[in-house]
Amino acid sequence: MKFHIREIDHVVIRVADADAMTRFYCDALGCSVEKEQRDIGLIQLRAGRSLIDLLQIGAKIDRPDSGSPSAGRNMDHLCLRIEPFDEAALEAHLIERGARVGEKAVRYGADGFGRSLYLFDPEGNMVELKGPPEAARATSL
């Protein structure tokens, strides 16, 4: 399957103090709060065309295998926006090349909600490949 990377959709940073990190990224770097889901420990900040997601350590969606910030591992995952996004063909392509494929779902990203899948690189870093937003998919079908 041929696809190309359009851009970085978002990066997820695991944080100990979400409020302090939000202030820093908004005040010092000019980001703005796009979406808050405090019930699951997630704050999504707009950074140009991309998002920076702040994930509270110990939150409902925090994965225990993500490492710890004190060990220098506070990135949860990197998300790449790709086109085209044919989930079955993409999964087959990745498995054929030895990638370990994880969860597939509709998730929120810089362009809105759309299909994505997780995979892991050879050193265990999680990467999310995200397709177009649902509205764009509906109009292109």
N, CA, C and O atoms as CSV, one atom per row, in Angstrom:
chain,resi,resn,atom,element,x,y,z
A,1,MET,N,N,0.845,-1.187,0.000
A,1,MET,CA,C,0.000,0.000,0.000
A,1,MET,C,C,0.882,1.240,0.000
A,1,MET,O,O,1.804,1.351,0.808
A,2,LYS,N,N,0.606,2.158,-0.891
A,2,LYS,CA,C,1.323,3.433,-0.942
A,2,LYS,C,C,0.531,4.483,-0.189
A,2,LYS,O,O,-0.680,4.612,-0.373
A,3,PHE,N,N,1.216,5.229,0.656
A,3,PHE,CA,C,0.612,6.375,1.334
A,3,PHE,C,C,1.698,7.399,1.559
A,3,PHE,O,O,2.883,7.083,1.454
A,4,HIS,N,N,1.307,8.629,1.870
A,4,HIS,CA,C,2.301,9.646,2.186
A,4,HIS,C,C,1.905,10.356,3.478
A,4,HIS,O,O,0.728,10.464,3.820
A,5,ILE,N,N,2.916,10.828,4.173
A,5,ILE,CA,C,2.702,11.566,5.415
A,5,ILE,C,C,2.438,13.025,5.061
A,5,ILE,O,O,3.254,13.662,4.394
A,6,ARG,N,N,1.316,13.548,5.499
A,6,ARG,CA,C,0.981,14.957,5.263
A,6,ARG,C,C,1.668,15.865,6.275
A,6,ARG,O,O,2.220,16.908,5.922
A,7,GLU,N,N,1.624,15.448,7.549
A,7,GLU,CA,C,2.140,16.298,8.627
A,7,GLU,C,C,2.053,15.550,9.943
A,7,GLU,O,O,1.475,14.466,10.020
A,8,ILE,N,N,2.636,16.143,10.979
A,8,ILE,CA,C,2.430,15.628,12.335
A,8,ILE,C,C,1.057,16.113,12.776
A,8,ILE,O,O,0.802,17.317,12.794
A,9,ASP,N,N,0.183,15.199,13.127
A,9,ASP,CA,C,-1.161,15.541,13.588
A,9,ASP,C,C,-1.100,16.006,15.039
A,9,ASP,O,O,-1.592,17.082,15.378
A,10,HIS,N,N,-0.488,15.178,15.895
A,10,HIS,CA,C,-0.348,15.551,17.299
A,10,HIS,C,C,0.738,14.734,17.975
A,10,HIS,O,O,1.159,13.685,17.487
A,11,VAL,N,N,1.173,15.248,19.108
A,11,VAL,CA,C,2.094,14.518,19.972
A,11,VAL,C,C,1.448,14.523,21.358
A,11,VAL,O,O,0.840,15.514,21.760
A,12,VAL,N,N,1.583,13.413,22.083
A,12,VAL,CA,C,0.994,13.290,23.414
A,12,VAL,C,C,2.119,13.266,24.437
A,12,VAL,O,O,3.009,12.417,24.390
A,13,ILE,N,N,2.056,14.223,25.366
A,13,ILE,CA,C,3.072,14.334,26.417
A,13,ILE,C,C,2.427,13.974,27.748
A,13,ILE,O,O,1.385,14.520,28.111
A,14,ARG,N,N,3.051,13.055,28.470
A,14,ARG,CA,C,2.581,12.677,29.805
A,14,ARG,C,C,3.088,13.712,30.797
A,14,ARG,O,O,4.276,14.036,30.807
A,15,VAL,N,N,2.183,14.236,31.640
A,15,VAL,CA,C,2.528,15.344,32.527
A,15,VAL,C,C,2.124,15.060,33.972
A,15,VAL,O,O,1.140,14.370,34.238
A,16,ALA,N,N,2.916,15.614,34.902
A,16,ALA,CA,C,2.602,15.498,36.327
A,16,ALA,C,C,1.666,16.623,36.768
A,16,ALA,O,O,0.838,16.425,37.656
A,17,ASP,N,N,1.792,17.807,36.150
A,17,ASP,CA,C,0.976,18.967,36.520
A,17,ASP,C,C,0.384,19.577,35.250
A,17,ASP,O,O,0.999,20.429,34.609
A,18,ALA,N,N,-0.816,19.128,34.903
A,18,ALA,CA,C,-1.453,19.554,33.656
A,18,ALA,C,C,-1.708,21.061,33.628
A,18,ALA,O,O,-1.574,21.686,32.577
A,19,ASP,N,N,-2.071,21.646,34.758
A,19,ASP,CA,C,-2.349,23.083,34.782
A,19,ASP,C,C,-1.088,23.904,34.508
A,19,ASP,O,O,-1.125,24.858,33.732
A,20,ALA,N,N,0.014,23.538,35.137
A,20,ALA,CA,C,1.278,24.255,34.917
A,20,ALA,C,C,1.740,24.091,33.475
A,20,ALA,O,O,2.223,25.045,32.865
A,21,MET,N,N,1.594,22.892,32.932
A,21,MET,CA,C,2.009,22.652,31.552
A,21,MET,C,C,1.114,23.418,30.575
A,21,MET,O,O,1.599,23.943,29.573
A,22,THR,N,N,-0.179,23.484,30.861
A,22,THR,CA,C,-1.098,24.238,30.010
A,22,THR,C,C,-0.719,25.715,30.007
A,22,THR,O,O,-0.654,26.342,28.950
A,23,ARG,N,N,-0.468,26.268,31.193
A,23,ARG,CA,C,-0.055,27.673,31.280
A,23,ARG,C,C,1.215,27.910,30.479
A,23,ARG,O,O,1.306,28.887,29.735
A,24,PHE,N,N,2.200,27.024,30.623
A,24,PHE,CA,C,3.458,27.188,29.908
A,24,PHE,C,C,3.242,27.182,28.393
A,24,PHE,O,O,3.654,28.113,27.702
A,25,TYR,N,N,2.601,26.142,27.884
A,25,TYR,CA,C,2.429,26.031,26.439
A,25,TYR,C,C,1.564,27.156,25.873
A,25,TYR,O,O,1.781,27.597,24.745
A,26,CYS,N,N,0.584,27.623,26.654
A,26,CYS,CA,C,-0.269,28.737,26.178
A,26,CYS,C,C,0.429,30.084,26.352
A,26,CYS,O,O,0.492,30.874,25.409
A,27,ASP,N,N,0.948,30.349,27.535
A,27,ASP,CA,C,1.543,31.656,27.811
A,27,ASP,C,C,2.900,31.844,27.139
A,27,ASP,O,O,3.150,32.886,26.534
A,28,ALA,N,N,3.766,30.858,27.238
A,28,ALA,CA,C,5.127,30.997,26.710
A,28,ALA,C,C,5.215,30.722,25.218
A,28,ALA,O,O,5.996,31.363,24.515
A,29,LEU,N,N,4.416,29.770,24.725
A,29,LEU,CA,C,4.562,29.356,23.331
A,29,LEU,C,C,3.395,29.758,22.439
A,29,LEU,O,O,3.454,29.561,21.226
A,30,GLY,N,N,2.346,30.312,23.012
A,30,GLY,CA,C,1.242,30.809,22.197
A,30,GLY,C,C,0.220,29.781,21.769
A,30,GLY,O,O,-0.575,30.050,20.868
A,31,CYS,N,N,0.213,28.611,22.385
A,31,CYS,CA,C,-0.823,27.621,22.077
A,31,CYS,C,C,-2.145,28.088,22.678
A,31,CYS,O,O,-2.173,29.034,23.466
A,32,SER,N,N,-3.226,27.434,22.313
A,32,SER,CA,C,-4.524,27.718,22.920
A,32,SER,C,C,-5.209,26.397,23.255
A,32,SER,O,O,-4.994,25.384,22.588
A,33,VAL,N,N,-6.028,26.424,24.290
A,33,VAL,CA,C,-6.753,25.211,24.676
A,33,VAL,C,C,-7.833,24.959,23.628
A,33,VAL,O,O,-8.687,25.809,23.378
A,34,GLU,N,N,-7.778,23.783,23.026
A,34,GLU,CA,C,-8.767,23.406,22.008
A,34,GLU,C,C,-9.877,22.565,22.611
A,34,GLU,O,O,-11.052,22.765,22.304
A,35,LYS,N,N,-9.505,21.626,23.468
A,35,LYS,CA,C,-10.477,20.674,23.998
A,35,LYS,C,C,-9.968,20.172,25.342
A,35,LYS,O,O,-8.787,19.855,25.483
A,36,GLU,N,N,-10.853,20.099,26.324
A,36,GLU,CA,C,-10.493,19.546,27.630
A,36,GLU,C,C,-11.391,18.368,27.934
A,36,GLU,O,O,-12.608,18.432,27.763
A,37,GLN,N,N,-10.775,17.294,28.386
A,37,GLN,CA,C,-11.497,16.119,28.851
A,37,GLN,C,C,-10.903,15.755,30.216
A,37,GLN,O,O,-10.222,14.741,30.366
A,38,ARG,N,N,-11.177,16.596,31.186
A,38,ARG,CA,C,-10.595,16.421,32.523
A,38,ARG,C,C,-10.979,15.080,33.139
A,38,ARG,O,O,-10.222,14.524,33.935
A,39,ASP,N,N,-12.152,14.555,32.776
A,39,ASP,CA,C,-12.591,13.274,33.335
A,39,ASP,C,C,-11.660,12.125,32.957
A,39,ASP,O,O,-11.585,11.128,33.674
A,40,ILE,N,N,-10.950,12.259,31.836
A,40,ILE,CA,C,-9.984,11.219,31.458
A,40,ILE,C,C,-8.548,11.723,31.539
A,40,ILE,O,O,-7.618,11.017,31.150
A,41,GLY,N,N,-8.362,12.963,32.050
A,41,GLY,CA,C,-7.011,13.494,32.255
A,41,GLY,C,C,-6.338,14.027,31.016
A,41,GLY,O,O,-5.116,13.939,30.899
A,42,LEU,N,N,-7.112,14.589,30.066
A,42,LEU,CA,C,-6.557,15.015,28.788
A,42,LEU,C,C,-6.899,16.472,28.493
A,42,LEU,O,O,-8.053,16.886,28.600
A,43,ILE,N,N,-5.870,17.250,28.116
A,43,ILE,CA,C,-6.054,18.617,27.641
A,43,ILE,C,C,-5.372,18.695,26.279
A,43,ILE,O,O,-4.203,18.335,26.140
A,44,GLN,N,N,-6.114,19.171,25.273
A,44,GLN,CA,C,-5.573,19.248,23.919
A,44,GLN,C,C,-5.362,20.715,23.563
A,44,GLN,O,O,-6.283,21.529,23.627
A,45,LEU,N,N,-4.118,21.030,23.185
A,45,LEU,CA,C,-3.730,22.396,22.866
A,45,LEU,C,C,-3.499,22.537,21.367
A,45,LEU,O,O,-2.878,21.677,20.743
A,46,ARG,N,N,-3.998,23.622,20.797
A,46,ARG,CA,C,-3.775,23.898,19.372
A,46,ARG,C,C,-2.395,24.515,19.218
A,46,ARG,O,O,-2.069,25.496,19.886
A,47,ALA,N,N,-1.583,23.937,18.337
A,47,ALA,CA,C,-0.241,24.432,18.027
A,47,ALA,C,C,-0.150,24.556,16.512
A,47,ALA,O,O,0.343,23.653,15.837
A,48,GLY,N,N,-0.626,25.675,15.982
A,48,GLY,CA,C,-0.685,25.830,14.524
A,48,GLY,C,C,-1.693,24.860,13.952
A,48,GLY,O,O,-2.840,24.822,14.396
A,49,ARG,N,N,-1.277,24.068,12.962
A,49,ARG,CA,C,-2.178,23.067,12.351
A,49,ARG,C,C,-2.209,21.771,13.149
A,49,ARG,O,O,-3.010,20.884,12.856
A,50,SER,N,N,-1.342,21.652,14.161
A,50,SER,CA,C,-1.215,20.419,14.928
A,50,SER,C,C,-1.747,20.594,16.345
A,50,SER,O,O,-2.151,21.687,16.742
A,51,LEU,N,N,-1.739,19.495,17.104
A,51,LEU,CA,C,-2.139,19.519,18.504
A,51,LEU,C,C,-1.016,19.007,19.385
A,51,LEU,O,O,-0.231,18.152,18.975
A,52,ILE,N,N,-0.946,19.535,20.597
A,52,ILE,CA,C,-0.117,18.979,21.657
A,52,ILE,C,C,-1.097,18.519,22.724
A,52,ILE,O,O,-1.810,19.331,23.313
A,53,ASP,N,N,-1.130,17.227,22.967
A,53,ASP,CA,C,-2.023,16.667,23.976
A,53,ASP,C,C,-1.253,16.486,25.275
A,53,ASP,O,O,-0.170,15.900,25.291
A,54,LEU,N,N,-1.819,16.995,26.362
A,54,LEU,CA,C,-1.227,16.823,27.686
A,54,LEU,C,C,-2.041,15.767,28.422
A,54,LEU,O,O,-3.229,15.958,28.686
A,55,LEU,N,N,-1.398,14.658,28.750
A,55,LEU,CA,C,-2.065,13.531,29.396
A,55,LEU,C,C,-1.573,13.414,30.833
A,55,LEU,O,O,-0.391,13.164,31.069
A,56,GLN,N,N,-2.471,13.593,31.784
A,56,GLN,CA,C,-2.136,13.520,33.204
A,56,GLN,C,C,-1.652,12.120,33.560
A,56,GLN,O,O,-2.337,11.137,33.277
A,57,ILE,N,N,-0.481,12.019,34.177
A,57,ILE,CA,C,0.047,10.721,34.610
A,57,ILE,C,C,-0.952,10.099,35.586
A,57,ILE,O,O,-1.426,10.763,36.507
A,58,GLY,N,N,-1.261,8.842,35.378
A,58,GLY,CA,C,-2.207,8.133,36.229
A,58,GLY,C,C,-3.650,8.292,35.780
A,58,GLY,O,O,-4.554,7.756,36.421
A,59,ALA,N,N,-3.888,9.023,34.684
A,59,ALA,CA,C,-5.247,9.229,34.186
A,59,ALA,C,C,-5.817,7.921,33.639
A,59,ALA,O,O,-5.096,6.943,33.444
A,60,LYS,N,N,-7.119,7.929,33.397
A,60,LYS,CA,C,-7.813,6.737,32.902
A,60,LYS,C,C,-7.198,6.170,31.633
A,60,LYS,O,O,-7.155,4.952,31.458
A,61,ILE,N,N,-6.720,7.038,30.740
A,61,ILE,CA,C,-6.182,6.537,29.466
A,61,ILE,C,C,-4.653,6.482,29.445
A,61,ILE,O,O,-4.056,6.191,28.408
A,62,ASP,N,N,-4.016,6.762,30.593
A,62,ASP,CA,C,-2.557,6.677,30.672
A,62,ASP,C,C,-2.159,5.203,30.634
A,62,ASP,O,O,-2.694,4.393,31.391
A,63,ARG,N,N,-1.233,4.861,29.763
A,63,ARG,CA,C,-0.799,3.469,29.634
A,63,ARG,C,C,0.421,3.221,30.520
A,63,ARG,O,O,1.400,3.963,30.452
A,64,PRO,N,N,0.365,2.188,31.343
A,64,PRO,CA,C,1.485,1.927,32.249
A,64,PRO,C,C,2.799,1.616,31.545
A,64,PRO,O,O,3.863,1.757,32.148
A,65,ASP,N,N,2.749,1.195,30.278
A,65,ASP,CA,C,3.972,0.854,29.549
A,65,ASP,C,C,4.592,2.060,28.848
A,65,ASP,O,O,5.510,1.901,28.044
A,66,SER,N,N,4.101,3.265,29.145
A,66,SER,CA,C,4.606,4.467,28.474
A,66,SER,C,C,5.878,5.008,29.111
A,66,SER,O,O,6.405,6.021,28.652
A,67,GLY,N,N,6.380,4.370,30.144
A,67,GLY,CA,C,7.572,4.875,30.819
A,67,GLY,C,C,7.201,5.950,31.820
A,67,GLY,O,O,6.021,6.225,32.039
A,68,SER,N,N,8.196,6.549,32.421
A,68,SER,CA,C,7.917,7.592,33.403
A,68,SER,C,C,8.708,8.833,33.061
A,68,SER,O,O,9.825,8.734,32.554
A,69,PRO,N,N,8.144,10.012,33.333
A,69,PRO,CA,C,8.875,11.249,33.048
A,69,PRO,C,C,10.219,11.323,33.770
A,69,PRO,O,O,11.179,11.879,33.238
A,70,SER,N,N,10.291,10.765,34.979
A,70,SER,CA,C,11.563,10.815,35.709
A,70,SER,C,C,12.629,9.963,35.024
A,70,SER,O,O,13.823,10.183,35.232
A,71,ALA,N,N,12.215,9.002,34.218
A,71,ALA,CA,C,13.162,8.171,33.474
A,71,ALA,C,C,13.419,8.756,32.087
A,71,ALA,O,O,14.064,8.120,31.254
A,72,GLY,N,N,12.914,9.973,31.836
A,72,GLY,CA,C,13.134,10.608,30.548
A,72,GLY,C,C,12.196,10.133,29.460
A,72,GLY,O,O,12.438,10.407,28.285
A,73,ARG,N,N,11.121,9.423,29.817
A,73,ARG,CA,C,10.160,8.925,28.825
A,73,ARG,C,C,8.790,9.501,29.110
A,73,ARG,O,O,7.957,8.854,29.745
A,74,ASN,N,N,8.556,10.707,28.645
A,74,ASN,CA,C,7.241,11.273,28.893
A,74,ASN,C,C,6.433,11.460,27.615
A,74,ASN,O,O,5.340,12.024,27.662
A,75,MET,N,N,6.945,10.999,26.473
A,75,MET,CA,C,6.129,11.030,25.266
A,75,MET,C,C,5.305,9.756,25.222
A,75,MET,O,O,5.846,8.651,25.271
A,76,ASP,N,N,4.000,9.917,25.130
A,76,ASP,CA,C,3.132,8.750,25.025
A,76,ASP,C,C,3.153,8.215,23.598
A,76,ASP,O,O,3.407,7.030,23.379
A,77,HIS,N,N,2.880,9.102,22.612
A,77,HIS,CA,C,2.962,8.680,21.216
A,77,HIS,C,C,3.020,9.873,20.273
A,77,HIS,O,O,2.697,11.003,20.641
A,78,LEU,N,N,3.437,9.591,19.061
A,78,LEU,CA,C,3.498,10.553,17.969
A,78,LEU,C,C,2.439,10.147,16.964
A,78,LEU,O,O,2.319,8.967,16.634
A,79,CYS,N,N,1.668,11.108,16.470
A,79,CYS,CA,C,0.623,10.810,15.485
A,79,CYS,C,C,0.968,11.460,14.156
A,79,CYS,O,O,1.236,12.660,14.095
A,80,LEU,N,N,0.961,10.669,13.097
A,80,LEU,CA,C,1.219,11.155,11.744
A,80,LEU,C,C,-0.073,11.082,10.929
A,80,LEU,O,O,-0.740,10.048,10.905
A,81,ARG,N,N,-0.413,12.163,10.278
A,81,ARG,CA,C,-1.595,12.219,9.409
A,81,ARG,C,C,-1.185,11.712,8.044
A,81,ARG,O,O,-0.248,12.241,7.446
A,82,ILE,N,N,-1.864,10.699,7.540
A,82,ILE,CA,C,-1.480,10.083,6.271
A,82,ILE,C,C,-2.649,10.072,5.289
A,82,ILE,O,O,-3.811,10.193,5.677
A,83,GLU,N,N,-2.314,9.924,4.018
A,83,GLU,CA,C,-3.291,9.759,2.945
A,83,GLU,C,C,-2.722,8.805,1.921
A,83,GLU,O,O,-1.519,8.864,1.666
A,84,PRO,N,N,-3.487,7.951,1.331
A,84,PRO,CA,C,-4.849,7.623,1.713
A,84,PRO,C,C,-4.853,6.762,2.968
A,84,PRO,O,O,-3.804,6.310,3.426
A,85,PHE,N,N,-6.037,6.540,3.516
A,85,PHE,CA,C,-6.156,5.719,4.722
A,85,PHE,C,C,-7.133,4.587,4.446
A,85,PHE,O,O,-8.338,4.718,4.661
A,86,ASP,N,N,-6.593,3.477,3.966
A,86,ASP,CA,C,-7.364,2.253,3.754
A,86,ASP,C,C,-6.929,1.323,4.877
A,86,ASP,O,O,-5.876,0.689,4.805
A,87,GLU,N,N,-7.760,1.252,5.919
A,87,GLU,CA,C,-7.362,0.572,7.155
A,87,GLU,C,C,-6.886,-0.861,6.929
A,87,GLU,O,O,-5.836,-1.239,7.449
A,88,ALA,N,N,-7.618,-1.658,6.179
A,88,ALA,CA,C,-7.240,-3.061,5.963
A,88,ALA,C,C,-5.929,-3.165,5.186
A,88,ALA,O,O,-5.049,-3.943,5.554
A,89,ALA,N,N,-5.799,-2.392,4.124
A,89,ALA,CA,C,-4.565,-2.430,3.319
A,89,ALA,C,C,-3.381,-1.913,4.124
A,89,ALA,O,O,-2.275,-2.445,4.028
A,90,LEU,N,N,-3.618,-0.873,4.917
A,90,LEU,CA,C,-2.560,-0.301,5.741
A,90,LEU,C,C,-2.074,-1.310,6.782
A,90,LEU,O,O,-0.870,-1.486,6.974
A,91,GLU,N,N,-3.013,-1.963,7.444
A,91,GLU,CA,C,-2.646,-2.964,8.448
A,91,GLU,C,C,-1.855,-4.109,7.815
A,91,GLU,O,O,-0.851,-4.546,8.376
A,92,ALA,N,N,-2.290,-4.592,6.669
A,92,ALA,CA,C,-1.571,-5.667,5.975
A,92,ALA,C,C,-0.159,-5.217,5.603
A,92,ALA,O,O,0.803,-5.964,5.782
A,93,HIS,N,N,-0.039,-3.990,5.084
A,93,HIS,CA,C,1.258,-3.413,4.721
A,93,HIS,C,C,2.197,-3.384,5.926
A,93,HIS,O,O,3.364,-3.762,5.819
A,94,LEU,N,N,1.693,-2.940,7.054
A,94,LEU,CA,C,2.524,-2.816,8.257
A,94,LEU,C,C,2.935,-4.183,8.803
A,94,LEU,O,O,4.094,-4.387,9.166
A,95,ILE,N,N,1.998,-5.106,8.861
A,95,ILE,CA,C,2.294,-6.455,9.374
A,95,ILE,C,C,3.318,-7.144,8.466
A,95,ILE,O,O,4.227,-7.819,8.948
A,96,GLU,N,N,3.166,-6.970,7.165
A,96,GLU,CA,C,4.105,-7.548,6.194
A,96,GLU,C,C,5.531,-7.052,6.433
A,96,GLU,O,O,6.497,-7.751,6.126
A,97,ARG,N,N,5.658,-5.848,6.982
A,97,ARG,CA,C,6.974,-5.261,7.235
A,97,ARG,C,C,7.411,-5.407,8.691
A,97,ARG,O,O,8.346,-4.741,9.133
A,98,GLY,N,N,6.734,-6.276,9.429
A,98,GLY,CA,C,7.165,-6.614,10.780
A,98,GLY,C,C,6.685,-5.691,11.882
A,98,GLY,O,O,7.144,-5.804,13.019
A,99,ALA,N,N,5.769,-4.778,11.573
A,99,ALA,CA,C,5.269,-3.866,12.604
A,99,ALA,C,C,4.254,-4.580,13.491
A,99,ALA,O,O,3.484,-5.422,13.030
A,100,ARG,N,N,4.273,-4.229,14.754
A,100,ARG,CA,C,3.266,-4.722,15.689
A,100,ARG,C,C,2.140,-3.691,15.696
A,100,ARG,O,O,2.329,-2.559,16.140
A,101,VAL,N,N,0.972,-4.088,15.202
A,101,VAL,CA,C,-0.171,-3.184,15.099
A,101,VAL,C,C,-1.006,-3.292,16.365
A,101,VAL,O,O,-1.248,-4.385,16.878
A,102,GLY,N,N,-1.445,-2.127,16.863
A,102,GLY,CA,C,-2.261,-2.074,18.076
A,102,GLY,C,C,-3.699,-1.713,17.759
A,102,GLY,O,O,-4.239,-2.100,16.723
A,103,GLU,N,N,-4.314,-0.961,18.671
A,103,GLU,CA,C,-5.722,-0.585,18.574
A,103,GLU,C,C,-6.047,0.236,17.340
A,103,GLU,O,O,-5.252,1.063,16.893
A,104,LYS,N,N,-7.237,-0.012,16.797
A,104,LYS,CA,C,-7.792,0.791,15.709
A,104,LYS,C,C,-9.086,1.400,16.235
A,104,LYS,O,O,-9.858,0.726,16.917
A,105,ALA,N,N,-9.329,2.679,15.918
A,105,ALA,CA,C,-10.534,3.339,16.413
A,105,ALA,C,C,-10.713,4.681,15.716
A,105,ALA,O,O,-9.855,5.121,14.951
A,106,VAL,N,N,-11.843,5.319,15.994
A,106,VAL,CA,C,-12.054,6.709,15.591
A,106,VAL,C,C,-11.553,7.557,16.749
A,106,VAL,O,O,-11.977,7.379,17.891
A,107,ARG,N,N,-10.639,8.490,16.445
A,107,ARG,CA,C,-10.043,9.322,17.484
A,107,ARG,C,C,-10.037,10.781,17.038
A,107,ARG,O,O,-10.131,11.088,15.850
A,108,TYR,N,N,-9.926,11.670,18.020
A,108,TYR,CA,C,-9.863,13.098,17.734
A,108,TYR,C,C,-8.430,13.490,17.446
A,108,TYR,O,O,-7.511,13.050,18.138
A,109,GLY,N,N,-8.229,14.317,16.427
A,109,GLY,CA,C,-6.902,14.826,16.090
A,109,GLY,C,C,-7.006,16.256,15.614
A,109,GLY,O,O,-8.044,16.898,15.778
A,110,ALA,N,N,-5.955,16.751,15.034
A,110,ALA,CA,C,-5.866,18.155,14.628
A,110,ALA,C,C,-6.947,18.550,13.619
A,110,ALA,O,O,-7.358,19.710,13.587
A,111,ASP,N,N,-7.411,17.615,12.800
A,111,ASP,CA,C,-8.449,17.904,11.807
A,111,ASP,C,C,-9.837,17.457,12.246
A,111,ASP,O,O,-10.790,17.575,11.476
A,112,GLY,N,N,-9.970,16.946,13.466
A,112,GLY,CA,C,-11.257,16.447,13.950
A,112,GLY,C,C,-11.218,14.937,14.130
A,112,GLY,O,O,-10.143,14.339,14.184
A,113,PHE,N,N,-12.386,14.324,14.220
A,113,PHE,CA,C,-12.483,12.877,14.433
A,113,PHE,C,C,-12.237,12.130,13.136
A,113,PHE,O,O,-12.729,12.516,12.076
A,114,GLY,N,N,-11.462,11.045,13.235
A,114,GLY,CA,C,-11.197,10.214,12.069
A,114,GLY,C,C,-10.602,8.878,12.493
A,114,GLY,O,O,-10.173,8.717,13.636
A,115,ARG,N,N,-10.577,7.923,11.571
A,115,ARG,CA,C,-10.023,6.595,11.830
A,115,ARG,C,C,-8.519,6.690,12.041
A,115,ARG,O,O,-7.837,7.498,11.411
A,116,SER,N,N,-8.017,5.851,12.936
A,116,SER,CA,C,-6.571,5.776,13.131
A,116,SER,C,C,-6.212,4.400,13.652
A,116,SER,O,O,-7.067,3.636,14.098
A,117,LEU,N,N,-4.932,4.107,13.583
A,117,LEU,CA,C,-4.434,2.868,14.192
A,117,LEU,C,C,-3.092,3.144,14.851
A,117,LEU,O,O,-2.322,4.006,14.428
A,118,TYR,N,N,-2.847,2.376,15.903
A,118,TYR,CA,C,-1.579,2.458,16.617
A,118,TYR,C,C,-0.664,1.355,16.118
A,118,TYR,O,O,-1.123,0.281,15.727
A,119,LEU,N,N,0.633,1.627,16.132
A,119,LEU,CA,C,1.636,0.609,15.867
A,119,LEU,C,C,2.857,0.945,16.707
A,119,LEU,O,O,2.933,2.024,17.295
A,120,PHE,N,N,3.794,0.039,16.763
A,120,PHE,CA,C,4.983,0.229,17.591
A,120,PHE,C,C,6.222,0.062,16.741
A,120,PHE,O,O,6.322,-0.866,15.938
A,121,ASP,N,N,7.180,0.982,16.929
A,121,ASP,CA,C,8.436,0.890,16.187
A,121,ASP,C,C,9.321,-0.172,16.836
A,121,ASP,O,O,8.956,-0.708,17.883
A,122,PRO,N,N,10.477,-0.493,16.244
A,122,PRO,CA,C,11.321,-1.564,16.778
A,122,PRO,C,C,11.796,-1.355,18.220
A,122,PRO,O,O,12.156,-2.322,18.892
A,123,GLU,N,N,11.803,-0.105,18.705
A,123,GLU,CA,C,12.223,0.136,20.087
A,123,GLU,C,C,11.039,0.329,21.031
A,123,GLU,O,O,11.218,0.736,22.179
A,124,GLY,N,N,9.836,0.040,20.550
A,124,GLY,CA,C,8.657,0.075,21.404
A,124,GLY,C,C,7.948,1.413,21.485
A,124,GLY,O,O,6.996,1.550,22.253
A,125,ASN,N,N,8.382,2.415,20.712
A,125,ASN,CA,C,7.688,3.704,20.709
A,125,ASN,C,C,6.373,3.568,19.954
A,125,ASN,O,O,6.315,2.945,18.894
A,126,MET,N,N,5.321,4.156,20.510
A,126,MET,CA,C,4.028,4.070,19.863
A,126,MET,C,C,3.868,5.200,18.839
A,126,MET,O,O,4.182,6.360,19.109
A,127,VAL,N,N,3.372,4.825,17.660
A,127,VAL,CA,C,3.088,5.765,16.584
A,127,VAL,C,C,1.628,5.554,16.206
A,127,VAL,O,O,1.156,4.420,16.119
A,128,GLU,N,N,0.919,6.652,15.984
A,128,GLU,CA,C,-0.461,6.579,15.515
A,128,GLU,C,C,-0.485,7.076,14.081
A,128,GLU,O,O,0.069,8.133,13.778
A,129,LEU,N,N,-1.124,6.320,13.193
A,129,LEU,CA,C,-1.346,6.752,11.818
A,129,LEU,C,C,-2.807,7.132,11.715
A,129,LEU,O,O,-3.693,6.326,12.000
A,130,LYS,N,N,-3.055,8.384,11.300
A,130,LYS,CA,C,-4.415,8.920,11.307
A,130,LYS,C,C,-4.831,9.309,9.906
A,130,LYS,O,O,-4.075,9.943,9.169
A,131,GLY,N,N,-6.049,8.921,9.545
A,131,GLY,CA,C,-6.617,9.262,8.257
A,131,GLY,C,C,-7.350,10.590,8.304
A,131,GLY,O,O,-7.282,11.319,9.293
A,132,PRO,N,N,-8.054,10.894,7.218
A,132,PRO,CA,C,-8.770,12.171,7.133
A,132,PRO,C,C,-9.922,12.227,8.134
A,132,PRO,O,O,-10.379,11.194,8.624
A,133,PRO,N,N,-10.385,13.439,8.431
A,133,PRO,CA,C,-11.516,13.556,9.341
A,133,PRO,C,C,-12.757,12.891,8.753
A,133,PRO,O,O,-12.886,12.790,7.533
A,134,GLU,N,N,-13.664,12.440,9.603
A,134,GLU,CA,C,-14.857,11.714,9.175
A,134,GLU,C,C,-15.662,12.474,8.128
A,134,GLU,O,O,-16.122,11.861,7.165
A,135,ALA,N,N,-15.851,13.783,8.275
A,135,ALA,CA,C,-16.626,14.559,7.312
A,135,ALA,C,C,-15.982,14.486,5.925
A,135,ALA,O,O,-16.674,14.353,4.916
A,136,ALA,N,N,-14.649,14.575,5.888
A,136,ALA,CA,C,-13.931,14.501,4.614
A,136,ALA,C,C,-14.058,13.111,4.012
A,136,ALA,O,O,-14.166,12.967,2.794
A,137,ARG,N,N,-14.045,12.094,4.852
A,137,ARG,CA,C,-14.190,10.726,4.349
A,137,ARG,C,C,-15.573,10.531,3.749
A,137,ARG,O,O,-15.712,9.897,2.703
A,138,ALA,N,N,-16.600,11.074,4.404
A,138,ALA,CA,C,-17.976,10.900,3.924
A,138,ALA,C,C,-18.162,11.568,2.558
A,138,ALA,O,O,-18.852,11.027,1.694
A,139,THR,N,N,-17.555,12.735,2.361
A,139,THR,CA,C,-17.730,13.433,1.094
A,139,THR,C,C,-16.876,12.837,-0.026
A,139,THR,O,O,-17.158,13.045,-1.206
A,140,SER,N,N,-15.822,12.088,0.354
A,140,SER,CA,C,-14.960,11.513,-0.689
A,140,SER,C,C,-15.396,10.107,-1.092
A,140,SER,O,O,-14.815,9.520,-2.004
A,141,LEU,N,N,-16.415,9.560,-0.421
A,141,LEU,CA,C,-16.878,8.199,-0.756
A,141,LEU,C,C,-17.851,8.180,-1.906
A,141,LEU,O,O,-18.324,7.113,-2.297
